[in-house]
């Protein structure tokens, strides 16, 4: 769902959900979103920071 991005779906909410679920399979789509949005997310980069936190939780949580 994150990859296809259907109309009306909030990608930020999906990223938050993946973080809550600690879903490592969502890592690559989240990383792709960060690469795609890093140049337009400034100046505070709130989406990118949130997405990176999701990746850390999903991939490195012990």
Secondary structure, 3 states (H helix, E strand, C coil): CCCCCCCCCCHHHHHHHHHHHCCHHHHHHHHHHHHHHCCCCCCCCHHHHHHHHHHHHHHHCC
